[in-house]
Amino acid sequence: MKLLIIFIYLITINFSYAFEKPDLKNLVLIKNPKLYEDVIFMDINQKNVNLDDFRGKLIILNFWATWCAPCKEEMPSLDSLQSNSKLSNLKIFPINIGQEDIYKSESFFKKLDIKNLNIYIDAPITLAKKFSLRGIPTSIILNKEGKEFARIIGSINFNDEEFINWLKLYN
């Protein structure tokens, strides 16, 4: 009987861990979720977007640039993630930190047939410093309270079912 209890315990631990974190080598979970103050960036019309206005939503801030090959590779799957019906409370902000003009960003989205995402800009590159980015692409995942609980360093396939199911737990 003791052996059965231990066996069930071990299975439950492994099963719950599988749902805690998908098997992505570049996904980092934050043990103590961090709240950032004054997360403000611009939309394509150069109007300020304040992240505080989106509390209550699951947020992905994706930092990218047009010259970044891995950014180009992952952007279509990020676009698809935004329209995923399993994640109706998700808002994705792809933020260009490449200090490029708007037309270059628009051309980048057009060539990749991006339809579900809007272009955002961190013109003075304040967010790159605020979030201590070490490279791009980097995606910061914020919970409904606006706290960073995970980040993806490098590119991934955002259509990965294991990742989507994990993200669903926070939606």
Secondary structure, 3 states (H helix, E strand, C coil): CHHHHHHHHHHHHHHHHHHHCCCCCCEEEEEEEEECCCCEEEECCCCEEEHHHHCCCEEEEEEECCCCHHHHHHHHHHHHHHCCHHHCCEEEEEEECCCCCHHHHHHHHHHCCCCCCCCEECCCCHHHHHCCCCCCCEEEEECCCCEEEEEEECCCCCCCHHHHHHHHCCC
